[in-house]
Amino acid sequence: MTYETLYRRSLEDPIAFWEEQARAIDWYSFPPEILTTDENGFYRWYKGGKMNTSYLALDYHVANGRADQIALIYDSPVTNTYQKYTYRELLDETARFAGVLADLGVTKGDGVIIYMPMIPQVVFAMLACARLGAVHSVVFGGFAAHELALRIDDAQPKVLLTASAGKEFDKVIPYQPIVNEALATANHKIDHVVLYQRSFGDCDLSLPGYHDWETLRSKAKAADCVPVDATDPLYILYTSGTTGKPKGIVRDNGGHAVAQRFSMRYVYGVEPGEVYWAASDIGWAVGHSYIVYAPLLTGCTTILYEGKPVRTPDAGAYWRVIEQYKVNVFFTAPTGFRAVKKEDPDGLLRQGYDLGSLRQQFLAGERCDAATLEWARELLKIPVIDHWWQTESGWPMLANMVGTGLFPIKPGSSTKPVPGFDIRILDADGAQAPPNHEGVVAIKLPLPPGCLPTLWNNPEQFRESYLNAYPGYYFTGDGGYFDDEGYFYITGRIDDVINVAGHRLSTADMEEIVASHPAVAECAVIGITDELKGQVPVGYVVLKSGANTDESQLEADLIKMVRDKLGAVACFRSARVVKRLPKTRSGKILRRTMRNIVDGKPFAAPSTIEDPTVLDEFNQLVHDAKSL
């Protein structure tokens, strides 16, 4: 079926279209209603349908001829550990760990926080929660205790799952001290902490509430799948908000399964039995969707990689994995390719590997610059496809869809809307912008299955964050435009959430930390363009009158404060003292104008600016800093 036909059908009759796609998965009871609205007026898909995501990912394949196919490959160059699990073995591990959770009192609807490194046990845990109908929330292992505590208080979990340590390159990162600090800080008290002891990382299992993972596993019996409603939550995934408080993105069971299965076939062009690799972390949306759920729902072999694109052991790490496991489709962030390019600019290490199995390379997570895309295309000699989606969507919204036949690739463009996504470019008044005019990227409601139906226990913030700005539309928070051929270009965030190496982080969080320094009167943290990471945060601070502090020491102090509160993932490594910040008359800091100055883009003094001369001062400061 052509792209045009598929896309048109999805918009003209979305109920019939998504009813047809729903028949691609095995329901206990097919949904009697395809599209409804709930008590808050939010759209919901497949109300009344009964199913279980873990069953679809494991039991279904074991019962239908894939029991001995490899389901999961664990590749850890940082620990020299390599394991493979068939669908039967992955089902056994998952069912057994579901029994562990059941023994701890976890039942349908209960919350479970997972704070773990990239090891097979995190996959067992996610699928075990799904098996019981429990709601899991994976927290990225790079987050500090403060961020973990915020998520504990919001999710209100019954159990927390963790490990003794993670490992990055040759550095061991102990997890228990972070967990203990978060537990002490959080207001919500967790009944049980289950810790998986790795061969490294000290821990104390005698502390109250702690249990040894393997001890519990050895005593547990396999648990069966619990039928859930399609609209029941599968997981919560937290993403940064501009208020400083993380937003709990809810993913439901039914719409998620249908969308993931659809995306593998049509967006990525992957068939059951093939090898699919998403080089991401399970703590992020890509990891949830395309390391764990989508490949397993499809019957693919998926790869769990505990390593980096470089220094594990070199910039040929990607190529080694692709050759070793005969990867058919590979998905990573542009940051990964930038890191490889920096270490091996001529791609010499690629020449030592046979990449004949690889058909397509997908990039997403932050905007892919044309230079990186062209470098990858020249190196790999296959289609390199930039596509766009968000934590909120859970699957691609713009893509060059392999399953319907590729369009010509235009560097800088994520190509065209995926079926189900009626994407519009709106001007400041909410009117539709013509081609080649930049505006706000918005999506006409209803969103297709798989997208967030609400925020965890916070419908009002869901309305405020996504629905109120343009009634009848989902507000993406991104700017962009489309050209005369209908290709869309995403130009970046229009709010104060920045994208650091594919990780969405709030500058509001960083500003709150920086502003807490006793010498700082006010501050602004902005995301500036970075060749490797897409964006990195830079802080600009105004000192309190009479503050006597060394600027180098102040910068070091602020870097440490942000790292301690948010973790190294924030990449906050630069703070500069300024006399004053550019503001509007109402006191709003002109962050976007500041970003343009730092990035060397054209800027003009807005009509609302309090004092135009401050822009000249800031511009001169940036010019002087760059000349050093």
Secondary structure, 3 states (H helix, E strand, C coil): CCHHHHHHHHHHCHHHHHHHHHCCCCCCECCCCCEEECCCCCEEECCCCEECHHHHHHHHHHHCCCCCCEEEEEEECCCCEEEEEEHHHHHHHHHHHHHHHHHCCCCCCCEEEEECCCCHHHHHHHHHHHHHCCEEEECCCCCCHHHHHHHHHHHCCCEEEEECEEEECCEEEECHHHHHHHHHHCCCCCCEEEEECCCCCCCCCCCCCEEEHHHHHHHCCCCCCCCEECCCEEEEEEECCCCCCCEEEEEEHHHHHHHHHHHHHHCCCCCCCCEEEECCCCCCHHHHHHHHHHHHHHCCEEEEECCCCCCCCCCCHHHHHHHHHCCCEEEECHHHHHHHHHHCCCCHHHHHCCCCCCCEEEECCCCCCHHHHHHHHHHHCCCEEECECCCCCCCCCEECCHHHCCCCCCCCCCEEECCCCEEEEECCCCCECCCCCCEEEEEECCCCCCCCCCECCCHHHHHHHHHCCCCCEEEEEEEEEECCCCCEEEEEECCCEEEECCEEEEHHHHHHHHHCCCCEEEEEEEEEEECCCEEEEEEEEEECCCCCCCHHHHHHHHHHHHHHHHCHHHCCCCEEECCCCCEECCCCECHHHHHHHHCCCCCCCCCCECCCHHHHHHHHHHHHHHHC
